[in-house]
């Protein structure tokens, strides 16, 4: 499968490594010139391009950019495609976003509203970068970690679940994008290592507007 990755930060590079290890054809991009990613391409074994090129390249496109930059993402080349959204809302970084503060939308619904026609699936936002590679396990491992997803398109979620499984994690479907708040920043399921049963409990325990102490999910 061709996988485009928009965002070459810690999460984007970790996802690129996992995708290459799973024998996918990967193109990673950043907001600067593609030539700035030359060493990244060599180290990971992937292609590099602009965000527009990565969007056009991928059968599935992973977005791992600061939420404040979501409106800069190219719309036309992502129409009709599966977009895996790893965004999180950090007001100190992203500025205040009223619709998120008053909980009338979710981060992924915000992205979906911008990417008209894309099939957005919330995924890979609830795990720390270092854990993406460290916690990856084969399907038979007894200590396999589970990751949540949410989305409005059943086939898109099926394909994303398959990729997550290939990357070394079990999957728990948290429902539609409107319910993706259950594993946004500072919720009980956010970046906490859990198995399938534990993740189901954490998602059920989430209360909108009730957040964990900032940074409590970090080691």
TIGU-887454 format. One record per residue (C-alpha): residue number from 0; x, y, z. Coordinates in pm, whole numbers. Example, Ala and Ser with C-alpha at 12.3 -4.5 7.8 and 13.67 -1.06 7.14 Angstrom:
! residues 2
0:1230:-450:780
1:1367:-106:714
***
This chain:
! residues 219
0:0:0:0
1:114:355:-65
2:113:562:254
3:161:937:256
4:262:1107:579
5:211:1479:627
6:427:1589:917
7:785:1483:978
8:802:1540:1351
9:846:1267:1610
10:510:1099:1543
11:535:1127:1164
12:883:974:1155
13:784:692:1394
14:481:610:1177
15:701:614:867
16:940:363:1025
17:655:131:1125
18:500:154:778
19:829:78:603
20:887:-219:835
21:544:-346:732
22:654:-332:365
23:449:-31:262
24:565:228:10
25:598:549:214
26:636:917:134
27:691:1162:419
28:661:1540:397
29:698:1853:603
30:612:2221:571
31:955:2304:434
32:1131:2195:114
33:1155:1820:58
34:1534:1851:40
35:1536:1915:417
36:1426:1553:466
37:1714:1391:279
38:1872:1232:585
39:1530:1121:711
40:1460:943:382
41:1792:758:399
42:1750:661:766
43:1393:536:725
44:1403:407:370
45:1116:616:239
46:1041:876:-25
47:1012:1248:53
48:793:1517:-97
49:580:1818:-29
50:252:1791:163
51:69:1815:-170
52:279:1533:-314
53:238:1309:-8
54:-138:1366:-19
55:-154:1271:-385
56:82:975:-336
57:-91:789:-56
58:-374:540:-78
59:-394:621:292
60:-257:950:426
61:-148:1000:785
62:-165:1353:926
63:67:1434:1215
64:95:1813:1223
65:23:2064:1500
66:-352:2122:1512
67:-300:2494:1455
68:-178:2407:1103
69:-470:2183:1002
70:-621:2447:773
71:-300:2447:567
72:-349:2085:460
73:-426:2036:90
74:-793:1958:33
75:-827:1848:-329
76:-574:1561:-335
77:-724:1415:-14
78:-1085:1412:-135
79:-1218:1056:-125
80:-907:925:54
81:-864:774:398
82:-694:1024:629
83:-562:896:961
84:-560:1189:1203
85:-306:1195:1486
86:-377:1557:1585
87:-420:1674:1944
88:-530:2007:2087
89:-273:2182:2303
90:-398:2538:2365
91:-55:2661:2476
92:79:2562:2134
93:-227:2591:1910
94:-396:2896:2062
95:-750:2886:2193
96:-1005:2726:1960
97:-1352:2818:2081
98:-1534:2523:1924
99:-1303:2284:2109
100:-1311:2479:2433
101:-1691:2478:2441
102:-1696:2113:2323
103:-1924:2165:2025
104:-1685:1965:1809
105:-1381:1737:1830
106:-1033:1775:1688
107:-1101:1522:1413
108:-1436:1674:1323
109:-1254:2005:1289
110:-1012:1841:1045
111:-1293:1664:857
112:-1474:1996:813
113:-1164:2130:639
114:-1093:1817:432
115:-1422:1801:246
116:-1474:1456:100
117:-1195:1284:293
118:-1269:980:510
119:-1114:1089:838
120:-1027:831:1102
121:-891:940:1440
122:-587:722:1511
123:-238:727:1663
124:-308:1040:1869
125:-331:851:2199
126:21:712:2215
127:353:880:2283
128:609:884:2004
129:860:675:2198
130:593:412:2266
131:496:370:1901
132:806:165:1834
133:879:41:2186
134:531:-104:2246
135:480:-262:1903
136:419:-638:1939
137:326:-931:1713
138:-38:-1037:1713
139:28:-1335:1940
140:201:-1135:2215
141:24:-1156:2554
142:123:-798:2642
143:1:-638:2321
144:-116:-279:2363
145:-449:-157:2224
146:-507:174:2047
147:-840:352:1991
148:-985:471:1662
149:-1298:664:1568
150:-1455:746:1234
151:-1774:771:1034
152:-1683:537:746
153:-1687:165:829
154:-1460:61:541
155:-1207:332:624
156:-1199:210:985
157:-1151:-148:867
158:-850:-52:657
159:-702:163:935
160:-753:-120:1186
161:-560:-350:956
162:-270:-105:937
163:-263:-60:1314
164:-257:-437:1355
165:34:-459:1111
166:216:-191:1306
167:189:-406:1621
168:-122:-303:1813
169:-474:-424:1886
170:-760:-190:1800
171:-1066:-69:1990
172:-1333:111:1787
173:-1459:405:1995
174:-1740:488:1752
175:-1798:785:1519
176:-1583:1097:1501
177:-1828:1270:1734
178:-1716:1028:2008
179:-1344:1073:1946
180:-1332:1317:2239
181:-1315:1005:2458
182:-947:964:2370
183:-844:1322:2307
184:-578:1489:2521
185:-615:1442:2899
186:-884:1174:2880
187:-833:843:3071
188:-739:659:2749
189:-492:923:2632
190:-137:788:2601
191:-185:531:2880
192:-64:178:2791
193:-371:-47:2805
194:-485:-379:2665
195:-822:-420:2492
196:-1022:-465:2811
197:-846:-179:2986
198:-896:52:2690
199:-1270:-25:2678
200:-1292:71:3046
201:-1093:391:2999
202:-1308:502:2707
203:-1624:435:2907
204:-1485:628:3205
205:-1422:945:3003
206:-1629:1247:3104
207:-1649:1543:2873
208:-1490:1845:3033
209:-1318:1641:3306
210:-946:1622:3231
211:-654:1440:3387
212:-381:1665:3531
213:-167:1805:3253
214:124:1577:3169
215:8:1294:3395
216:16:1060:3094
217:392:1102:3054
218:640:873:3234
***
